[in-house]
Amino acid sequence: MHFVGRKKEIHAIIRSLEQGQNIVLTGKYGIGRTCLIHHISDLLRDRFHFIFTDFSNTAKVICEVSLAELGLGRAGIDMLHFKTARSKLVRFESSDTRQVVVVMDNIARLTPQKLNLIRYLKLQSRFQFIAITELFLDTRQLDKLRGQLLPAVMVRLSYLPRADAVELVGHCCRSCGIDASPEEIAFLAASMHGYPLGIQTHFRARPSR
């Protein structure tokens, strides 16, 4: 996916990570939260090791995926009990000296086991966290999450500014071989109100050049 804009958010998140803080990132579905963090992970790949986990899974599966991402491999991991997998994740040693950033994506509900996992990992200085939450996450659970991740910075993504939306629509037009005028591109960008998923979906079904 072509990435545009978000300079202010990129700067805030990178600065927070460099200062040892965690991030809670929220915003409407399809607004580009996960895409933003993938972009930042590319920018910081020399200093940080980003592990992307899907927090709609169980805590045990999250541990398994994290261990695999750290290089242990999946063989035999799925046979481990949750507490064993969690302990193995904390004790795992690697020659990779980069700070590990655990990206917790799709947080819509936090079970006691998942909160326990976050608490357990937070005690280890080798981990930092980026929590990507859904807007409908219960307020009490969001407060618990922020409490576990302190010090943490809240970042909320909104729609793309007009200039960035125009850039994204222009890129999509070129990728699809559509010869659109600047006026037509600006009209399309305005009609989609800077919503990244809406823009991508509009062009997704069109054949590429």
N, CA and C of each residue as an Amber inpcrd file, in Angstrom:
protein
   627
   0.8400000  -1.1990000   0.0000000   0.0000000   0.0000000   0.0000000
   0.8740000   1.2480000   0.0000000   0.5180000   2.2070000  -0.8390000
   1.2480000   3.4630000  -0.9120000   0.9560000   4.2920000   0.3380000
   2.0080000   4.7720000   0.9930000   1.8170000   5.5130000   2.2340000
   2.0080000   6.9960000   1.9820000   1.0780000   7.7980000   2.5030000
   1.1810000   9.2490000   2.3560000   0.8850000   9.9170000   3.6980000
   1.4550000  11.1100000   3.8810000   1.0950000  11.9690000   5.0010000
   1.4730000  11.4620000   6.3740000   0.6990000  11.8900000   7.3670000
   0.8560000  11.5180000   8.7810000   2.1800000  11.9700000   9.3770000
   2.7430000  13.0560000   8.8620000   4.0620000  13.4880000   9.3480000
   4.0430000  13.8310000  10.8350000   2.9950000  14.5120000  11.2730000
   2.8950000  14.8900000  12.6820000   2.8190000  13.6540000  13.5660000
   1.9950000  12.6850000  13.1900000   1.8440000  11.4650000  13.9810000
   3.1220000  10.6220000  13.9650000   3.7700000  10.5680000  12.8030000
   5.0320000   9.8140000  12.6970000   6.0690000  10.3950000  13.6520000
   6.1960000  11.7120000  13.6360000   7.1710000  12.3770000  14.5120000
   6.8570000  12.1090000  15.9800000   5.5770000  12.2000000  16.3550000
   5.1940000  11.9920000  17.7550000   5.4720000  10.5650000  18.2070000
   5.1710000   9.5900000  17.3580000   5.3640000   8.1880000  17.7380000
   6.8480000   7.8450000  17.8170000   7.6250000   8.2860000  16.8430000
   9.0660000   8.0030000  16.8680000   9.7100000   8.6460000  18.0880000
   9.3500000   9.8810000  18.3700000   9.9150000  10.5710000  19.5310000
   9.5590000   9.8320000  20.8230000   8.3200000   9.3660000  20.9190000
   7.8870000   8.6480000  22.1190000   8.6590000   7.3460000  22.2810000
   8.8340000   6.6040000  21.2070000   9.5950000   5.3540000  21.2790000
  11.0310000   5.6160000  21.6970000  11.6300000   6.6320000  21.1270000
  13.0170000   6.9600000  21.4660000  13.1650000   7.3770000  22.9230000
  12.0890000   7.9040000  23.5070000  12.1090000   8.3090000  24.9190000
  11.6720000   7.1850000  25.8530000  11.4640000   5.9930000  25.3050000
  11.1130000   4.8420000  26.1260000   9.6400000   4.7660000  26.4930000
   8.8040000   5.5310000  25.8150000   7.3800000   5.5170000  26.1030000
   6.6470000   4.5100000  25.2210000   5.4450000   4.1540000  25.6570000
   4.5680000   3.2910000  24.8710000   3.5060000   4.1500000  24.1910000
   2.8070000   3.5700000  23.2210000   1.8160000   4.3230000  22.4540000
   0.4960000   3.5770000  22.4330000  -0.5880000   4.3140000  22.6300000
  -1.9350000   3.7880000  22.4090000  -2.4830000   4.5330000  21.2010000
  -2.7050000   3.7980000  20.1160000  -3.1340000   4.3890000  18.8450000
  -4.5780000   3.9940000  18.5710000  -5.4170000   4.9860000  18.3320000
  -6.8230000   4.6920000  18.0880000  -7.3110000   5.4720000  16.8800000
  -8.4960000   5.1330000  16.4150000  -9.0810000   5.7850000  15.2520000
 -10.0700000   4.8540000  14.5730000 -10.8240000   5.3940000  13.6540000
 -11.8540000   4.6480000  12.9380000 -11.2600000   3.4970000  12.1450000
 -12.0060000   2.4130000  12.0240000 -11.5800000   1.2750000  11.1930000
 -11.2920000   1.7650000   9.7710000 -10.1370000   1.3590000   9.2380000
  -9.7680000   1.7380000   7.8850000  -9.1090000   3.0930000   7.7620000
  -8.8110000   3.7350000   8.8870000  -8.2240000   5.0690000   8.8610000
  -6.7150000   5.0160000   8.6470000  -6.1230000   3.8050000   8.7800000
  -4.7000000   3.6410000   8.4790000  -3.7970000   3.4410000   9.6790000
  -4.3440000   2.9610000  10.7820000  -3.5490000   2.7960000  12.0020000
  -2.4260000   1.7720000  11.8220000  -2.7940000   0.5760000  11.3700000
  -1.7900000  -0.4840000  11.2050000  -0.7960000  -0.1320000  10.1120000
  -1.2820000   0.4630000   9.0340000  -0.4020000   0.8850000   7.9400000
   0.6270000   1.8990000   8.4340000   0.1980000   2.8060000   9.2930000
   1.1140000   3.7970000   9.8550000   2.2330000   3.1290000  10.6460000
   1.8820000   2.1470000  11.4700000   2.9050000   1.4980000  12.2940000
   3.8360000   0.6450000  11.4350000   3.3180000   0.0160000  10.3960000
   4.2000000  -0.7110000   9.4650000   5.1850000   0.2560000   8.8120000
   4.7160000   1.4390000   8.4590000   5.5940000   2.4390000   7.8580000
   6.6740000   2.8650000   8.8470000   6.2920000   3.0950000  10.0940000
   7.2650000   3.4870000  11.1140000   8.2600000   2.3530000  11.3800000
   7.7740000   1.1260000  11.3530000   8.6870000  -0.0120000  11.5720000
   9.7450000  -0.0740000  10.4760000   9.3750000   0.2980000   9.2540000
  10.3570000   0.3470000   8.1590000  11.3800000   1.4600000   8.4010000
  10.9060000   2.5860000   8.9110000  11.8100000   3.7130000   9.1670000
  12.7980000   3.4100000  10.2910000  12.3660000   2.6150000  11.2680000
  13.1740000   2.3800000  12.4770000  13.7860000   0.9840000  12.5310000
  13.8110000   0.2900000  11.4230000  14.2140000  -1.1160000  11.4480000
  15.6330000  -1.3510000  11.9810000  16.4860000  -0.3410000  11.8800000
  17.8630000  -0.5050000  12.3620000  17.9690000  -0.3780000  13.8750000
  16.9700000   0.2340000  14.5110000  17.0500000   0.4690000  15.9570000
  16.0190000  -0.3190000  16.7620000  14.9000000  -0.6680000  16.1350000
  13.8130000  -1.3550000  16.8380000  13.3800000  -2.5940000  16.0610000
  13.0580000  -3.6330000  16.8130000  12.5140000  -4.8620000  16.2200000
  11.0180000  -4.8940000  16.5110000  10.2100000  -4.6590000  15.4950000
   8.7630000  -4.6230000  15.6560000   8.1790000  -6.0300000  15.4960000
   7.3710000  -6.4260000  16.4670000   6.6530000  -7.6950000  16.4150000
   5.1600000  -7.3800000  16.3350000   4.5160000  -7.7990000  15.2560000
   3.0970000  -7.5200000  15.0690000   2.2660000  -8.7090000  15.5460000
   1.3950000  -8.4530000  16.5090000   0.5290000  -9.4930000  17.0480000
  -0.9360000  -9.0760000  16.9150000  -1.7850000 -10.0610000  16.7320000
  -3.2210000  -9.8230000  16.5920000  -3.8910000 -10.1090000  17.9270000
  -4.3210000  -9.0470000  18.6150000  -4.8850000  -9.2070000  19.9500000
  -6.3400000  -9.6580000  19.9290000  -6.8500000 -10.0220000  18.7530000
  -8.1400000 -10.7020000  18.7210000  -7.9510000 -12.1910000  18.9830000
  -6.6850000 -12.6490000  18.9430000  -6.3600000 -14.0390000  19.2810000
  -6.2630000 -14.2070000  20.7970000  -6.0990000 -15.4530000  21.2190000
  -5.9210000 -15.7370000  22.6440000  -4.5280000 -15.3030000  23.0810000
  -4.3410000 -15.1500000  24.3720000  -3.0360000 -14.7700000  24.9140000
  -1.9760000 -15.8160000  24.5710000  -2.3620000 -17.0670000  24.5490000
  -1.4170000 -18.1390000  24.2140000  -0.9360000 -18.0090000  22.7730000
  -1.8550000 -17.7630000  21.8480000  -1.4850000 -17.6020000  20.4470000
  -0.6020000 -16.3700000  20.2700000  -0.9010000 -15.3160000  21.0030000
  -0.0820000 -14.1070000  20.9380000   1.3510000 -14.4180000  21.3530000
   1.5230000 -15.1990000  22.4000000   2.8660000 -15.6180000  22.8340000
   3.5550000 -16.4440000  21.7590000   2.8180000 -17.3740000  21.1570000
   3.3820000 -18.2400000  20.1250000   3.8790000 -17.4250000  18.9380000
   3.0580000 -16.4840000  18.4840000   3.4310000 -15.6390000  17.3500000
   4.6460000 -14.7850000  17.6990000   4.6780000 -14.2450000  18.9080000
   5.8030000 -13.4100000  19.3310000   7.0980000 -14.2090000  19.3680000
   7.0340000 -15.4230000  19.8810000   8.2200000 -16.2820000  19.9200000
   8.7190000 -16.5960000  18.5170000   7.7840000 -16.8640000  17.6190000
   8.1600000 -17.1520000  16.2350000   8.7910000 -15.9210000  15.5800000
   8.2270000 -14.7450000  15.8690000   8.7490000 -13.5090000  15.2940000
  10.1570000 -13.2000000  15.8160000  10.4370000 -13.6330000  17.0310000
  11.7680000 -13.4180000  17.6030000  12.7930000 -14.4160000  17.0730000
  12.3210000 -15.4100000  16.3170000  13.2430000 -16.3310000  15.6680000
  13.2810000 -17.7240000  16.2400000  12.3860000 -18.0380000  17.1870000
  12.4080000 -19.3700000  17.7750000  11.8080000 -20.4130000  16.8410000
  10.9070000 -19.9960000  15.9590000  10.2370000 -20.9450000  15.0750000
   8.9830000 -21.4860000  15.7320000   8.0270000 -21.9510000  14.9070000
   6.7440000 -22.3830000  15.4220000   6.7290000 -23.8420000  15.8880000
   7.7240000 -24.6260000  15.4830000   7.7230000 -26.0540000  15.8060000
   7.7190000 -26.2710000  17.3150000   6.6900000 -26.9250000  17.8040000
   6.5980000 -27.2780000  19.2150000   6.0350000 -26.1890000  20.0970000
   5.9780000 -24.9460000  19.5870000   5.5010000 -23.8450000  20.4200000
   4.0330000 -24.0180000  20.7710000   3.2470000 -24.5020000  19.7810000
   1.8110000 -24.6100000  20.0020000   1.4340000 -25.6700000  21.0270000
   2.4280000 -26.4640000  21.4520000   2.1680000 -27.4830000  22.4590000
   2.3770000 -26.9420000  23.8710000   2.8940000 -25.7300000  23.9650000
   3.2020000 -25.1590000  25.2720000   1.9470000 -24.6250000  25.9530000
   1.9310000 -24.7070000  27.2710000   0.8900000 -24.0600000  28.0700000
   1.1310000 -22.5520000  28.0260000   0.0850000 -21.7640000  28.2240000
   0.2110000 -20.3060000  28.1500000   1.3160000 -19.7770000  29.0590000
   1.3330000 -20.1840000  30.3300000   2.3220000 -19.6500000  31.2630000
   3.7380000 -20.0550000  30.8590000   3.8710000 -21.2520000  30.3050000
   5.1860000 -21.6980000  29.8410000   5.6360000 -20.8680000  28.6490000
   4.7210000 -20.6400000  27.7140000   5.0420000 -19.8320000  26.5370000
   5.3790000 -18.4010000  26.9400000   4.6380000 -17.8780000  27.9090000
   4.8860000 -16.5190000  28.3870000   6.2710000 -16.4200000  29.0130000
   6.6350000 -17.3820000  29.8420000   7.9540000 -17.3790000  30.4870000
   9.0590000 -17.5350000  29.4540000   8.8100000 -18.3710000  28.4580000
   9.8000000 -18.5770000  27.3940000  10.0210000 -17.2930000  26.6080000
   8.9500000 -16.5390000  26.4210000   9.0480000 -15.2690000  25.7070000
   9.9020000 -14.2780000  26.4820000   9.7310000 -14.2220000  27.7760000
  10.5010000 -13.2990000  28.6080000  11.9720000 -13.7110000  28.6810000
  12.2180000 -15.0080000  28.7570000  13.5970000 -15.4950000  28.9280000
  14.3440000 -15.6440000  27.6130000  13.6520000 -15.4770000  26.4950000
  14.2740000 -15.7170000  25.2030000  15.4730000 -14.7950000  25.0010000
  16.6020000 -15.3760000  24.6070000  17.8140000 -14.6030000  24.3760000
  18.1300000 -14.5780000  22.8910000  18.6180000 -13.4430000  22.4400000
  18.9270000 -13.2810000  21.0260000  20.1510000 -12.3980000  20.8740000
  20.8530000 -12.5830000  19.7730000  22.0040000 -11.7350000  19.4800000
  21.5630000 -10.3830000  18.9230000  20.2870000 -10.2780000  18.6100000
  19.7230000  -9.0240000  18.1120000  19.5920000  -8.0430000  19.2770000
  20.3140000  -6.9480000  19.2070000  20.3450000  -5.9910000  20.3180000
  19.3050000  -4.8760000  20.1770000  18.5020000  -4.9220000  19.1330000
  17.4840000  -3.8820000  18.9590000  16.4000000  -3.9920000  20.0320000
  15.8600000  -2.8550000  20.4180000  14.7310000  -2.8280000  21.3410000
  13.5220000  -3.4690000  20.6690000  12.8380000  -4.3370000  21.4020000
  11.6640000  -5.0200000  20.8570000  10.4180000  -4.1730000  21.0990000
   9.6660000  -3.9140000  20.0390000   8.3980000  -3.1980000  20.1410000
   7.2770000  -4.1740000  19.7870000   6.4450000  -4.4880000  20.7650000
   5.3240000  -5.3900000  20.5420000   4.1220000  -4.5610000  20.0960000
   3.6970000  -4.7850000  18.8510000   2.5280000  -4.0860000  18.3120000
   1.3030000  -4.9560000  18.5750000   0.4080000  -4.4520000  19.4050000
  -0.7980000  -5.1940000  19.7790000  -1.9580000  -4.6480000  18.9510000
  -2.2490000  -5.3320000  17.8520000  -3.2470000  -4.8500000  16.8960000
  -4.6310000  -5.4110000  17.2170000  -5.6590000  -4.7200000  16.7310000
  -7.0460000  -5.1930000  16.8370000  -7.5080000  -5.3990000  18.2830000
  -7.2030000  -4.4490000  19.1460000  -7.6520000  -4.5740000  20.5360000
  -9.0930000  -4.0730000  20.6370000 -10.0110000  -5.0210000  20.7190000
 -11.4280000  -4.6970000  20.8570000 -11.9560000  -5.1130000  22.2230000
 -11.2520000  -6.0590000  22.8320000 -11.6480000  -6.5610000  24.1500000
 -10.4160000  -7.1270000  24.8300000 -10.2760000  -6.8440000  26.1260000
  -9.1140000  -7.3120000  26.8730000  -9.5620000  -8.2800000  27.9580000
  -9.1750000  -9.5360000  27.8070000  -9.4710000 -10.5280000  28.8330000
  -8.4630000 -10.3760000  29.9720000  -8.7750000 -10.8980000  31.1500000
  -7.8040000 -10.8580000  32.2520000  -6.4700000 -11.4970000  31.8680000
  -6.5220000 -12.5550000  31.0510000  -5.2920000 -13.2280000  30.6310000
  -4.4340000 -12.3230000  29.7500000  -5.0670000 -11.5660000  28.8620000
  -4.3140000 -10.6540000  28.0020000  -3.7250000  -9.5030000  28.8080000
  -4.4890000  -8.9720000  29.7430000  -3.9560000  -7.9240000  30.6180000
  -2.7960000  -8.4510000  31.4470000  -2.9030000  -9.6890000  31.8820000
  -1.8300000 -10.3250000  32.6320000  -0.5740000 -10.4490000  31.7820000
  -0.7500000 -10.8120000  30.5160000   0.3870000 -10.9270000  29.6090000
   1.0710000  -9.5740000  29.4230000   0.2870000  -8.5250000  29.2230000
   0.8560000  -7.1820000  29.0680000   1.6180000  -6.7860000  30.3270000
   1.0120000  -7.0280000  31.4860000   1.6480000  -6.6920000  32.7610000
   2.9740000  -7.4430000  32.9220000   2.9680000  -8.7110000  32.5520000
   4.1420000  -9.5690000  32.7020000   5.2830000  -9.0820000  31.7940000
   4.9420000  -8.7550000  30.5440000   5.9650000  -8.3090000  29.5980000
   6.4520000  -6.9030000  29.9360000   5.5390000  -6.0810000  30.4680000
   5.9000000  -4.6960000  30.7910000   7.0000000  -4.6280000  31.8490000
   7.0890000  -5.6430000  32.6680000   8.1250000  -5.6800000  33.7040000
   9.5200000  -5.8510000  33.1140000   9.5690000  -6.2760000  31.8540000
  10.8600000  -6.5080000  31.2010000  11.2390000  -5.2790000  30.3850000
  12.4100000  -4.7290000  30.6260000  12.8180000  -3.5000000  29.9420000
  13.0680000  -3.7060000  28.4520000  13.1520000  -4.9520000  28.0250000
  13.4440000  -5.2130000  26.6190000  12.2360000  -4.9560000  25.7230000
  11.0470000  -4.7930000  26.3080000   9.8270000  -4.6180000  25.5220000
   9.2670000  -3.2020000  25.6400000   8.8570000  -2.6690000  24.4930000
   7.9870000  -1.4980000  24.4500000   6.7360000  -1.9100000  23.6910000
   5.7040000  -1.0600000  23.7640000   4.4150000  -1.4740000  23.2280000
   3.7490000  -0.3760000  22.4100000   3.0910000  -0.8170000  21.3460000
   2.1580000   0.0290000  20.6140000   0.8340000  -0.7180000  20.5890000
  -0.1710000  -0.1460000  21.2260000  -1.4930000  -0.7670000  21.2900000
  -2.4110000  -0.0780000  20.2820000  -2.9210000  -0.8450000  19.3280000
  -3.8410000  -0.3200000  18.3230000  -5.2480000  -0.7360000  18.7270000
  -6.0100000   0.2170000  19.2050000  -7.3120000  -0.1020000  19.7850000
  -8.4560000   0.2790000  18.8530000  -9.5670000  -0.4480000  19.0130000
 -10.7850000  -0.1040000  18.2920000 -11.5260000   1.0090000  19.0420000
 -12.2630000   1.8210000  18.3010000 -12.9900000   2.9180000  18.9330000
 -14.0400000   2.4280000  19.9260000 -14.5440000   1.2090000  19.6840000
 -15.5950000   0.6900000  20.5590000 -15.0510000  -0.0490000  21.7720000
 -13.7450000  -0.0160000  21.9970000 -13.1910000  -0.6310000  23.1970000
 -13.7920000   0.0500000  24.4260000 -14.2640000  -0.7540000  25.3520000
 -14.8870000  -0.2440000  26.5620000 -13.9580000   0.7480000  27.2750000
 -14.5320000   1.8620000  27.7290000 -13.7390000   2.9120000  28.3700000
 -12.9600000   2.3970000  29.5690000 -13.5770000   1.5290000  30.3570000
 -12.8770000   0.9890000  31.5310000 -11.6850000   0.1390000  31.1110000
 -11.8710000  -0.6380000  30.0310000 -10.7570000  -1.4560000  29.5640000
  -9.6510000  -0.5950000  28.9640000 -10.0450000   0.4780000  28.2700000
  -9.0340000   1.3980000  27.7340000  -8.2270000   2.0180000  28.8690000
  -8.8890000   2.3920000  29.9450000  -8.1880000   2.9500000  31.1000000
  -7.2450000   1.9290000  31.7220000  -7.6880000   0.6720000  31.8070000
  -6.8190000  -0.3800000  32.3350000  -5.5900000  -0.5740000  31.4450000
  -5.8290000  -0.5520000  30.1370000  -4.7300000  -0.7090000  29.1870000
  -3.7170000   0.4150000  29.3380000  -4.2060000   1.6400000  29.3680000
  -3.2980000   2.7810000  29.5230000  -2.5470000   2.7150000  30.8440000
  -3.2310000   2.2430000  31.8900000  -2.5780000   2.0910000  33.1850000
  -1.4460000   1.0810000  33.1370000  -1.6470000  -0.0090000  32.4190000
  -0.6120000  -1.0320000  32.2980000   0.5920000  -0.5320000  31.4960000
   0.3380000   0.3730000  30.5450000   1.3910000   0.7810000  29.6150000
   2.1160000   2.0670000  30.0180000   1.7380000   2.6760000  31.1310000
   2.4120000   3.9090000  31.5480000   3.9140000   3.7130000  31.6620000
   4.7330000   4.6750000  31.1810000   4.3150000   5.9120000  30.5210000
   3.8590000   5.6570000  29.0780000   2.7070000   6.2110000  28.7180000
   2.1290000   5.9730000  27.4050000   1.5710000   7.2580000  26.8210000
   1.6230000   7.3460000  25.5100000   1.1160000   8.4960000  24.7790000
  -0.0900000   8.0510000  23.9560000  -1.1660000   8.8530000  24.0060000
  -2.3590000   8.5660000  23.2100000  -2.2610000   9.2970000  21.8730000
  -2.4740000   8.5540000  20.7830000  -2.4830000   9.1450000  19.4450000
  -3.7580000   8.6970000  18.7550000  -4.5070000   9.6580000  18.2140000
  -5.7360000   9.3270000  17.5060000  -5.6320000   9.7890000  16.0560000
  -5.8390000   8.8570000  15.1320000  -5.7920000   9.1950000  13.7140000
  -7.1510000   9.6960000  13.2330000  -7.1110000  10.7510000  12.4450000
  -8.3220000  11.2690000  11.8160000  -8.1880000  11.0960000  10.3050000
  -9.1230000  11.6560000   9.5610000  -9.0820000  11.5450000   8.1050000
  -7.8680000  12.2690000   7.5400000  -7.4350000  11.8450000   6.3590000
  -6.2850000  12.4770000   5.7190000  -6.6030000  13.9260000   5.3550000
  -5.6630000  14.8400000   5.5510000  -5.8420000  16.2030000   5.0590000
  -6.0070000  16.1970000   3.5370000  -6.5710000  17.2470000   3.0050000
  -6.9100000  17.3030000   1.5830000  -5.7070000  16.9980000   0.6780000
  -4.5680000  17.6300000   0.9480000  -3.3970000  17.4410000   0.0820000
  -2.9370000  15.9870000   0.0780000  -2.9670000  15.3350000   1.2330000
  -2.5500000  13.9340000   1.3100000  -3.5600000  13.0230000   0.6140000
  -4.8430000  13.3390000   0.7480000  -5.8720000  12.5500000   0.0700000
  -5.7190000  12.6660000  -1.4420000  -5.4160000  13.8610000  -1.9280000
  -5.1920000  14.0610000  -3.3590000  -3.9980000  13.2480000  -3.8320000
  -2.9260000  13.2370000  -3.0360000  -1.7410000  12.4530000  -3.3990000
  -2.0670000  10.9700000  -3.4880000  -2.8430000  10.4530000  -2.5220000
  -3.1960000   9.0410000  -2.5170000  -4.0930000   8.6880000  -3.7070000
  -5.0750000   9.5290000  -3.9920000  -5.9480000   9.2740000  -5.1480000
  -5.1420000   9.3120000  -6.4400000  -4.2270000  10.2650000  -6.5390000
  -3.3840000  10.3530000  -7.7230000  -2.5480000   9.1070000  -7.9260000
  -1.9860000   8.6040000  -6.8280000  -1.2020000   7.3670000  -6.9180000
  -2.0710000   6.2020000  -7.3790000  -3.2650000   6.0990000  -6.8180000
  -4.1680000   5.0050000  -7.1950000  -4.5650000   5.1020000  -8.6670000
  -4.8090000   6.3250000  -9.1390000  -5.1510000   6.5080000 -10.5550000
  -4.0050000   6.0350000 -11.4500000  -2.7960000   6.4280000 -11.1080000
  -1.6490000   6.0240000 -11.9170000  -1.4510000   4.5150000 -11.8820000
  -1.6280000   3.9090000 -10.7090000  -1.4530000   2.4600000 -10.5800000
  -2.4690000   1.6930000 -11.4110000  -3.6610000   2.2610000 -11.5560000
  -4.7360000   1.6000000 -12.3060000  -4.7660000   2.0190000 -13.7760000
  -3.8200000   2.8670000 -14.1780000  -3.7860000   3.2970000 -15.5680000
  -4.8960000   4.2580000 -15.9310000  -5.3830000   5.0120000 -14.9540000
  -6.4650000   5.9650000 -15.1970000  -5.8670000   7.3390000 -15.4780000
  -6.1800000   7.8830000 -16.6320000  -5.6700000   9.1990000 -17.0210000
  -6.6330000  10.2660000 -16.5080000  -6.4760000  10.6400000 -15.2540000
  -7.3750000  11.6160000 -14.6320000  -6.7000000  12.9740000 -14.5500000
  -7.4670000  14.0060000 -14.7500000  -6.9470000  15.3710000 -14.6490000
  -6.7920000  15.7460000 -13.1790000  -5.9890000  16.7710000 -12.8840000
  -5.8750000  17.2270000 -11.4840000  -7.2220000  17.5870000 -10.8750000
  -8.1000000  18.1560000 -11.6730000  -9.4200000  18.5110000 -11.1640000
 -10.2250000  17.2670000 -10.7940000 -10.1420000  16.2330000 -11.6420000
 -10.8640000  14.9940000 -11.3640000 -10.3120000  14.3000000 -10.1260000
  -8.9990000  14.3250000  -9.9890000  -8.3600000  13.7240000  -8.8090000
  -8.8000000  14.4640000  -7.5440000  -8.8050000  15.7820000  -7.6130000
  -9.2070000  16.5800000  -6.4490000 -10.6730000  16.3240000  -6.0980000
 -11.5070000  16.1560000  -7.1180000 -12.9190000  15.8760000  -6.8720000
 -13.0960000  14.5240000  -6.1810000 -12.3930000  13.4980000  -6.6810000
 -12.4850000  12.1740000  -6.0700000 -12.0140000  12.2070000  -4.6200000
 -10.8980000  12.9010000  -4.3710000 -10.3610000  12.9930000  -3.0080000
 -11.3660000  13.6620000  -2.0740000 -12.0060000  14.7370000  -2.5600000
 -12.9780000  15.4490000  -1.7390000 -14.2150000  14.6030000  -1.4820000
 -14.6390000  13.8410000  -2.4930000 -15.8480000  13.0360000  -2.3410000
 -15.6670000  11.8910000  -1.3520000 -14.4250000  11.4850000  -1.1170000
 -14.1530000  10.3870000  -0.1850000 -13.7060000  10.9060000   1.1850000
 -13.6720000  12.2210000   1.3390000 -13.4600000  12.8590000   2.6500000
 -12.1600000  12.4280000   3.3370000 -11.1370000  12.0670000   2.5490000
  -9.8510000  11.7160000   3.1470000  -9.8550000  10.4200000   3.9240000
 -10.7610000   9.5100000   3.5590000 -10.8490000   8.2170000   4.2580000
 -10.0160000   7.1850000   3.4940000  -8.8520000   6.7790000   4.0030000
  -7.9450000   5.9090000   3.2550000  -8.5780000   4.6070000   2.7620000
  -9.3400000   3.9340000   3.6060000  -9.9420000   2.6750000   3.1790000
 -10.9250000   2.9020000   2.0340000 -11.6910000   3.9860000   2.1070000
 -12.6280000   4.2960000   1.0390000 -11.9220000   4.5310000  -0.2800000
 -10.7880000   5.2350000  -0.2290000 -10.0180000   5.5100000  -1.4470000
  -9.4580000   4.2130000  -2.0200000  -8.8540000   3.3970000  -1.1750000
  -8.2660000   2.1390000  -1.6360000  -9.3320000   1.2130000  -2.2030000
 -10.4690000   1.1200000  -1.5210000 -11.5330000   0.2290000  -1.9670000
 -12.0870000   0.6590000  -3.3150000 -12.1580000   1.9630000  -3.5360000
 -12.6870000   2.4840000  -4.7950000 -11.8840000   1.9900000  -5.9870000
 -10.5640000   1.8690000  -5.8050000  -9.6970000   1.4860000  -6.9220000
  -9.3300000   0.0120000  -6.9210000  -9.6340000  -0.7000000  -5.8510000
  -9.1330000  -2.0640000  -5.6850000  -9.6030000  -3.0000000  -6.7960000
 -10.8380000  -2.8360000  -7.2310000 -11.3880000  -3.7500000  -8.2260000
 -10.9710000  -3.4170000  -9.6530000 -10.3080000  -2.2860000  -9.8320000
  -9.8930000  -1.8970000 -11.1780000  -8.6070000  -2.6030000 -11.5860000
  -8.4900000  -3.0380000 -12.8030000  -7.2650000  -3.7260000 -13.2490000
  -6.0990000  -2.7550000 -13.3020000  -4.9310000  -3.2390000 -12.9280000
  -3.7330000  -2.3980000 -12.9950000  -3.2220000  -2.3550000 -14.4250000
  -2.3910000  -1.3720000 -14.6890000  -1.8470000  -1.1820000 -16.0500000
  -0.9150000  -2.3300000 -16.4210000
